[in-house]
Amino acid sequence: MPRLRHLLTLSLGAALLHLPSVQAAEQLPDAIKKIEAKGAKIVGQFDAPDGLRGYAAQYQNRGMALYLTPDGKHVLLGNLYDADGNDLSSAPLQKLVYAPMAKEVWAKFEASNWIQDGKKDAPRTVYLFSDPNCQYCNMFWEQARPWVKAGKVQLRHIMVGIIREDSPAKSAALLAAKDPAKALDDHEKAGKSSTLKAMKDIPAAVQTKLAANMQLMEDLELQATPAIFYMDDKGELQQQQGAPTPDKLAKILGPM
């Protein structure tokens, strides 16, 4: 699965990401300031070989490694490799740029308006943006049943409405249900035979929840459902777009 750096390149909107820049008290060299003036946000400094000084930057939602030459007058941009072909920039960027981004995105998911699917104490959590009219969302729901029923995984469905005209009102019906978890379970179990009705008069509170979910999806620049997010074995945020192939299920849901 792609690491978060690839995900960010494709799908994280600027409105979501606010990594702190290097404090003003830490005076940046003039050459680095010139790069900062072009729109790069300097978020940290790291060790580099042969007199170079490494700086981690965020630019257009991508991690970017900058290397200041010993004379302080020139800046090299890009990943640095040693004689054995080892990437010396990857680890610093992961620590200083992508890990904070992942933490912030995960916090956004936790604070969103999701419907619980599975045991609350299940050790593994997977978030997905889901549309009630999405057949591939239903497919992933079916794929995940063994893990969910075994208590190993909990899915958290961030309900949105993008596929059909009645999708938002159907999501609203689920969010407004007396027991949203049961309503979602009944809907997914029924598949194409679902009797879920679009909500005619959506309460303001429910509309606010749905709008917040839609805004989060827009901030992430996601275009389709299901958009699945999970933490891999290294604790790094990963994304799966669409129902996964069988060989990818274990990566998302873990071992059975």
ZATORPA-355884 format. One line per 3 residues: number of its first residue (from 1); for each residue y, z negated, x of N, C-alpha, C. Coordinates in pm, whole numbers. Layout:
# residues N
NUM	Y,Z,X,Y,Z,X,Y,Z,X; ...
//
This chain:
# residues 256
1	-119,0,84,0,0,0,124,0,88; 231,58,44,351,61,125,408,-78,143; 462,-104,259,527,-231,283,660,-231,210
4	723,-348,204,846,-360,128,953,-268,180; 955,-241,309,1060,-154,362,1056,-18,296; 936,32,265,926,161,198,967,148,52
7	931,38,-10,970,14,-148,1122,12,-160; 1187,-56,-68,1332,-68,-77,1398,67,-61; 1345,149,26,1401,282,45,1398,361,-85
10	1293,339,-163,1275,418,-283,1336,357,-407; 1337,221,-415,1360,169,-548,1451,49,-566; 1506,-9,-464,1588,-127,-487,1735,-92,-493
13	1796,-124,-605,1937,-92,-624,2028,-188,-551; 2145,-141,-514,2239,-222,-439,2284,-345,-517; 2285,-334,-649,2333,-447,-729,2244,-569,-715
16	2120,-549,-670,2026,-660,-665,2029,-731,-531; 2071,-663,-427,2053,-714,-292,2184,-763,-234; 2185,-890,-193,2308,-947,-138,2272,-1034,-18
19	2214,-974,84,2179,-1051,201,2305,-1100,270; 2305,-1226,317,2423,-1277,385,2442,-1206,518; 2565,-1173,549,2594,-1110,677,2613,-1217,783
22	2611,-1175,910,2635,-1268,1019,2771,-1333,999; 2777,-1464,1013,2901,-1536,987,3014,-1485,1075; 3134,-1490,1017,3251,-1442,1089,3271,-1516,1220
25	3225,-1644,1222,3242,-1724,1343,3166,-1664,1460; 3059,-1592,1428,2982,-1525,1532,3047,-1390,1557; 3138,-1386,1649,3214,-1264,1675,3122,-1152,1721
28	3124,-1044,1650,3042,-929,1685,3114,-846,1790; 3039,-785,1880,3099,-693,1977,3170,-579,1904; 3273,-526,1964,3352,-421,1899,3267,-301,1858
31	3172,-263,1944,3089,-146,1913,3005,-170,1788; 2957,-293,1770,2879,-327,1651,2971,-333,1528; 3093,-383,1548,3189,-388,1438,3218,-248,1384
34	3219,-151,1474,3246,-13,1430,3134,36,1337; 3011,-4,1367,2899,32,1279,2911,-42,1146; 2951,-168,1154,2969,-248,1033,3077,-186,944
37	3180,-132,1005,3289,-70,929,3243,54,854; 3132,112,896,3079,231,829,2990,195,709; 2977,65,683,2901,22,566,2776,-57,593
40	2738,-73,719,2619,-151,752,2651,-300,744; 2559,-379,693,2576,-524,687,2490,-587,796; 2551,-649,893,2478,-712,1003,2426,-846,955
43	2294,-863,953,2236,-985,897,2171,-1075,1001; 2161,-1030,1125,2100,-1114,1227,2094,-1047,1362; 2061,-1127,1461,2051,-1079,1599,1912,-1114,1651
46	1858,-1031,1739,1725,-1058,1795,1717,-1013,1940; 1618,-1066,2010,1600,-1035,2152,1554,-891,2170; 1599,-831,2277,1560,-694,2312,1547,-685,2464
49	1468,-592,2515,1443,-585,2659,1556,-518,2738; 1550,-539,2869,1635,-467,2965,1784,-474,2936; 1829,-593,2897,1972,-611,2878,2027,-564,2746
52	1942,-504,2664,1987,-462,2531,2001,-585,2441; 2089,-578,2344,2104,-684,2244,2074,-624,2107; 1976,-682,2040,1933,-627,1912,2005,-689,1794
55	2039,-605,1697,2103,-650,1574,2028,-589,1455; 1998,-674,1358,1934,-627,1235,2041,-603,1130; 2037,-487,1068,2138,-452,968,2071,-402,841
58	2143,-415,731,2102,-356,604,2200,-245,571; 2146,-126,545,2233,-14,510,2167,67,400; 2233,79,287,2180,151,171,2038,105,138
61	2021,-28,140,1894,-93,105,1781,-65,203; 1815,-25,324,1715,-5,428,1744,-99,544; 1637,-141,611,1655,-216,734,1687,-119,847
64	1778,-161,933,1821,-72,1041,1836,-156,1168; 1774,-111,1276,1783,-180,1404,1892,-115,1490; 1980,-199,1542,2087,-153,1630,2067,-218,1767
67	2091,-142,1872,2077,-195,2007,2205,-169,2084; 2268,-278,2125,2391,-270,2204,2354,-259,2351; 2409,-159,2418,2379,-139,2561,2446,-249,2643
70	2394,-274,2765,2447,-383,2849,2598,-376,2873; 2654,-256,2875,2799,-246,2899,2881,-277,2774; 2812,-296,2660,2880,-331,2537,2958,-218,2473
73	2940,-97,2524,3022,15,2477,2946,115,2390; 2814,104,2389,2734,201,2315,2631,130,2227; 2598,194,2115,2499,139,2022,2392,244,1997
76	2267,202,2017,2152,288,1988,2097,249,1851; 2067,347,1769,2020,323,1633,1877,374,1618; 1788,289,1566,1651,332,1542,1551,234,1598
79	1424,262,1577,1319,173,1625,1296,193,1774; 1273,82,1844,1251,83,1988,1102,61,2016; 1047,142,2105,905,133,2139,888,102,2287
82	784,25,2320,756,-2,2461,664,106,2518; 625,89,2643,545,191,2712,407,210,2650; 360,108,2577,229,117,2512,238,167,2368
85	357,206,2326,374,257,2191,392,151,2085; 414,27,2128,434,-81,2031,577,-79,1976; 589,-91,1846,719,-92,1780,783,-230,1796
88	892,-237,1869,959,-364,1896,1063,-400,1790; 1086,-309,1697,1188,-332,1595,1129,-379,1462; 1004,-349,1438,943,-376,1308,944,-524,1272
91	898,-609,1363,890,-753,1334,1028,-815,1308; 1128,-787,1393,1261,-844,1364,1318,-797,1230; 1297,-671,1196,1349,-621,1068,1277,-687,950
94	1146,-706,966,1070,-772,860,1122,-913,837; 1147,-985,946,1192,-1125,937,1335,-1136,885; 1424,-1054,938,1567,-1070,912,1618,-993,790
97	1549,-884,755,1596,-800,644,1499,-803,526; 1375,-759,550,1285,-737,437,1232,-864,374; 1203,-966,455,1155,-1092,397,1258,-1156,305
100	1386,-1164,345,1486,-1217,251,1501,-1131,126; 1491,-999,141,1498,-911,25,1383,-941,-71; 1263,-955,-15,1145,-982,-98,1160,-1113,-173
103	1211,-1214,-105,1231,-1345,-168,1328,-1335,-284; 1434,-1258,-266,1534,-1244,-371,1479,-1167,-490; 1405,-1060,-462,1347,-980,-571,1247,-1063,-651
106	1161,-1138,-581,1061,-1221,-649,1129,-1325,-738; 1238,-1382,-690,1312,-1479,-771,1369,-1413,-897; 1410,-1288,-885,1458,-1214,-1002,1347,-1197,-1105
109	1226,-1168,-1056,1112,-1154,-1147,1085,-1286,-1219; 1083,-1396,-1142,1054,-1527,-1200,1154,-1564,-1309; 1278,-1522,-1290,1384,-1557,-1385,1395,-1459,-1502
112	1315,-1354,-1500,1322,-1253,-1607,1249,-1303,-1731; 1251,-1222,-1836,1191,-1260,-1964,1054,-1195,-1977; 953,-1266,-1927,819,-1211,-1922,727,-1283,-2020
115	615,-1216,-2049,513,-1273,-2137,391,-1306,-2053; 344,-1429,-2067,230,-1478,-1990,101,-1410,-2035; 20,-1371,-1937,-110,-1310,-1964,-209,-1370,-1865
118	-284,-1470,-1911,-375,-1540,-1822,-335,-1685,-1805; -417,-1758,-1730,-392,-1901,-1711,-268,-1925,-1625; -189,-2024,-1666,-65,-2052,-1595,-89,-2105,-1453
121	-208,-2162,-1431,-237,-2216,-1298,-319,-2118,-1214; -334,-1994,-1260,-405,-1893,-1180,-333,-1878,-1046; -407,-1874,-936,-344,-1876,-804,-266,-1751,-766
124	-297,-1640,-830,-231,-1515,-794,-147,-1465,-912; -22,-1430,-885,68,-1382,-988,106,-1237,-963; 98,-1157,-1067,135,-1016,-1060,237,-988,-1171
127	349,-931,-1133,451,-892,-1232,439,-743,-1261; 463,-705,-1387,468,-563,-1418,569,-537,-1528; 644,-430,-1511,731,-382,-1618,643,-304,-1714
130	646,-343,-1841,552,-289,-1938,623,-243,-2065; 579,-129,-2117,631,-73,-2242,517,-75,-2344; 540,-122,-2467,433,-129,-2566,367,5,-2596
133	436,116,-2571,380,249,-2596,322,313,-2471; 307,236,-2365,261,290,-2237,109,282,-2226; 42,398,-2227,-104,399,-2218,-153,352,-2082
136	-73,374,-1978,-114,331,-1844,-95,181,-1825; -1,123,-1899,11,-23,-1901,-115,-83,-1963; -161,-21,-2072,-282,-66,-2138,-403,-48,-2047
139	-404,60,-1971,-514,85,-1877,-519,-25,-1771; -402,-61,-1717,-400,-168,-1616,-438,-301,-1678; -396,-325,-1802,-436,-447,-1872,-588,-456,-1878
142	-653,-346,-1913,-799,-343,-1919,-860,-364,-1781; -805,-297,-1680,-857,-310,-1544,-853,-454,-1494; -749,-525,-1534,-727,-661,-1482,-807,-768,-1555
145	-874,-733,-1667,-941,-835,-1748,-1038,-922,-1669; -1125,-867,-1584,-1220,-954,-1513,-1149,-1062,-1431; -1040,-1027,-1364,-966,-1123,-1282,-893,-1225,-1369
148	-834,-1177,-1479,-760,-1266,-1567,-854,-1364,-1636; -966,-1314,-1688,-1061,-1400,-1758,-1126,-1501,-1665; -1139,-1464,-1537,-1197,-1556,-1439,-1097,-1661,-1392
151	-973,-1651,-1438,-872,-1748,-1399,-817,-1729,-1260; -839,-1610,-1203,-794,-1585,-1067,-655,-1522,-1061; -616,-1455,-1169,-488,-1383,-1170,-416,-1407,-1302
154	-287,-1422,-1295,-204,-1421,-1415,-109,-1303,-1405; -106,-1224,-1512,-10,-1115,-1520,113,-1165,-1595; 228,-1122,-1552,352,-1154,-1622,418,-1023,-1661
157	416,-994,-1790,465,-867,-1841,615,-876,-1869; 693,-802,-1793,837,-792,-1816,857,-677,-1914; 879,-711,-2039,880,-610,-2145,1010,-529,-2145
160	992,-396,-2152,1104,-303,-2159,1073,-199,-2266; 1166,-110,-2289,1143,-4,-2388,1204,126,-2343; 1120,216,-2291,1172,342,-2235,1097,466,-2280
163	977,451,-2332,891,569,-2354,921,640,-2485; 930,566,-2593,958,625,-2723,1080,557,-2786; 1127,617,-2892,1245,563,-2959,1223,422,-3010
166	1098,394,-3054,1071,261,-3108,1022,161,-3003; 1017,202,-2877,969,112,-2771,1051,-16,-2759; 1185,-8,-2756,1263,-132,-2746,1236,-229,-2861
169	1226,-176,-2983,1204,-262,-3099,1064,-322,-3099; 967,-251,-3042,832,-306,-3030,830,-417,-2924; 899,-395,-2814,908,-500,-2712,977,-623,-2770
172	1080,-599,-2850,1151,-710,-2914,1057,-788,-3006; 971,-717,-3077,875,-783,-3166,782,-875,-3088; 739,-830,-2971,653,-913,-2887,728,-1035,-2834
175	849,-1013,-2786,928,-1123,-2731,964,-1226,-2838; 980,-1179,-2962,1020,-1268,-3071,902,-1332,-3144; 781,-1292,-3109,663,-1344,-3179,652,-1496,-3163
178	589,-1560,-3262,568,-1705,-3256,486,-1740,-3133; 388,-1657,-3102,306,-1673,-2982,305,-1539,-2909; 402,-1516,-2821,412,-1386,-2753,286,-1348,-2676
181	221,-1447,-2613,101,-1417,-2536,-10,-1363,-2625; -29,-1425,-2741,-131,-1379,-2835,-94,-1243,-2893; 34,-1225,-2925,79,-1098,-2981,55,-984,-2882
184	84,-1010,-2756,61,-908,-2654,-88,-882,-2637; -167,-988,-2636,-312,-974,-2620,-370,-893,-2735; -329,-921,-2857,-378,-847,-2974,-340,-699,-2963
187	-217,-675,-2921,-168,-537,-2909,-248,-460,-2804; -269,-521,-2689,-340,-452,-2581,-488,-433,-2614; -548,-532,-2676,-689,-520,-2715,-710,-403,-2810
190	-618,-384,-2901,-631,-279,-3003,-610,-140,-2946; -538,-129,-2836,-513,2,-2777,-441,94,-2873; -494,214,-2891,-432,311,-2981,-435,268,-3127
193	-519,171,-3159,-530,122,-3297,-435,5,-3325; -349,-25,-3231,-257,-138,-3247,-172,-123,-3373; -151,-235,-3440,-67,-235,-3561,71,-297,-3534
196	106,-309,-3407,236,-366,-3372,349,-285,-3435; 436,-352,-3507,547,-285,-3575,677,-307,-3499; 758,-204,-3499,891,-216,-3438,974,-314,-3520
199	1048,-398,-3451,1131,-498,-3518,1257,-431,-3573; 1284,-451,-3701,1398,-384,-3764,1530,-452,-3731; 1535,-582,-3751,1657,-658,-3725,1632,-751,-3606
202	1678,-709,-3490,1650,-784,-3367,1755,-894,-3351; 1712,-1021,-3343,1806,-1131,-3322,1882,-1114,-3191; 2003,-1162,-3187,2087,-1146,-3069,2022,-1204,-2944
205	1956,-1319,-2959,1893,-1384,-2844,1781,-1297,-2786; 1705,-1234,-2874,1597,-1146,-2829,1655,-1019,-2767; 1758,-966,-2826,1824,-847,-2772,1878,-875,-2632
208	1929,-995,-2611,1981,-1033,-2480,1869,-1036,-2376; 1754,-1092,-2415,1639,-1096,-2324,1593,-955,-2287; 1581,-870,-2388,1536,-733,-2365,1635,-657,-2278
211	1763,-675,-2306,1866,-607,-2228,1863,-652,-2082; 1835,-780,-2058,1827,-831,-1921,1710,-768,-1848; 1596,-754,-1917,1480,-689,-1855,1510,-543,-1822
214	1576,-476,-1914,1611,-336,-1892,1709,-322,-1775; 1802,-416,-1764,1898,-412,-1655,1829,-434,-1521; 1732,-526,-1519,1657,-550,-1396,1581,-425,-1355
217	1520,-358,-1451,1449,-234,-1422,1544,-128,-1367; 1663,-122,-1426,1763,-26,-1379,1812,-61,-1239; 1834,-191,-1214,1878,-235,-1082,1778,-197,-974
220	1651,-201,-1011,1544,-164,-917,1523,-14,-909; 1597,59,-991,1589,205,-995,1447,253,-1025; 1379,181,-1115,1245,218,-1157,1255,316,-1273
223	1166,415,-1273,1174,522,-1371,1060,523,-1472; 954,447,-1446,836,456,-1532,762,323,-1535; 673,312,-1632,586,195,-1644,441,240,-1635
226	350,153,-1590,380,20,-1538,432,25,-1394; 528,-58,-1364,572,-79,-1227,523,-218,-1189; 428,-222,-1098,353,-344,-1067,399,-399,-933
229	424,-530,-928,469,-594,-805,380,-715,-775; 344,-731,-648,258,-841,-608,281,-874,-462; 237,-993,-421,242,-1033,-282,107,-1005,-217
232	109,-939,-102,-17,-910,-35,-64,-1030,46; -172,-1012,121,-231,-1123,196,-141,-1175,307; -41,-1096,344,55,-1139,446,180,-1202,385
235	179,-1213,252,295,-1269,185,410,-1172,173; 381,-1042,184,485,-940,174,479,-873,37; 596,-846,-18,605,-787,-151,564,-640,-148
238	478,-604,-242,429,-468,-252,448,-416,-394; 451,-285,-407,467,-221,-538,358,-118,-561; 312,-112,-685,223,-6,-730,286,58,-852
241	307,188,-847,364,259,-962,251,325,-1039; 237,291,-1165,130,347,-1247,3,266,-1235; -93,296,-1323,-222,227,-1319,-291,258,-1187
244	-337,157,-1115,-396,180,-983,-535,240,-990; -572,309,-884,-709,358,-870,-799,239,-840; -929,249,-866,-1019,134,-846,-1012,74,-706
247	-994,158,-604,-991,105,-468,-866,22,-439; -762,38,-521,-639,-38,-502,-637,-168,-581; -727,-181,-676,-727,-299,-762,-742,-428,-683
250	-835,-429,-587,-860,-550,-510,-739,-589,-426; -661,-490,-383,-540,-521,-306,-437,-589,-394; -431,-547,-520,-333,-603,-613,-380,-736,-669
253	-506,-742,-710,-558,-857,-783,-636,-954,-697; -671,-914,-574,-747,-1001,-487,-896,-988,-510; -977,-1062,-435,-1123,-1053,-450,-1170,-1119,-578
256	-1280,-1069,-630,-1341,-1130,-749,-1434,-1245,-708
//
